[in-house]
Amino acid sequence: MPTRFSLSLLQKWARGWAISREVPAPVAGQGALRIDVNMPDQVARYLFPEVCPEIAVVANAITRPLVFIKVCAAVEAVRPLLPAHWKILEPGFMMTCHWHRAPVAAPLPAGYTLSFTIVPGGLLAVIKSPEGDTAGNGRLIPVSDQLIFDRIMVDDNHRRKGLGTCIMTALAEKGYQMGISNGVLVATPMGRSLYESMGWKVIRPYTSAVIPMDANLP
């Protein structure tokens, strides 16, 4: 059966995201899941499953850049809850896929190779070009009955060769072999088109906001 959006699904995705990024597990509170990322481009994130009054409370309490608010809802519903100095970023999309039969990895272009490495909590797929440089990669983290796909990347010099499809289908094939037939990810607009072509479905918009580094704070 296709996976529907639920708090449980969001919790599994957040847990897989944290494992993939090698950061502490999400902690529930204030209507959200908080993840302390502690990286140069992101201090922390609050992940809300829906629009709620707590978004405004949390946003007004944040006084520094690089602390993100993420909401599984459309921009139009989130914007009124944020102070004026907050910036809404490129839209995202929470997507799921259910495989009724075993996925089959797409063939690689001539000269490219694919390898898998066991990483904390899951698998890393890496595609190398004929010259030996990294052309693309992606991570698969199994959490309960879900496969979390994360950090799917194709180098700009190797785009339009179907490498994104190769990475996704190869990871799906491995995940299905683990006995899991459901996948979840959060996509960019560009990624959404690719994933939809492989049967993935959008189940929720995903809105991200943050205080810009150059904001005039009140």
Secondary structure, 3 states (H helix, E strand, C coil): CCCCCCHHHHHHHHHHHHHHHCCCCCEEECCEEEEEEEECCEEEEEEECCCCCHHHHHHHHCCCCCEEEEECCCHHHHHHHCCCCCEECCCEEEEEEECCCCCCCCCCCCCCEEEEEEECCEEEEEEECCCCCEEEEEEEEEECCEEEEEEEEECHHHCCCCHHHHHHHHHHHHHHHCCCCEEEEEECHHHHHHHHHCCCEEEEEEEEEECCCCCCCC
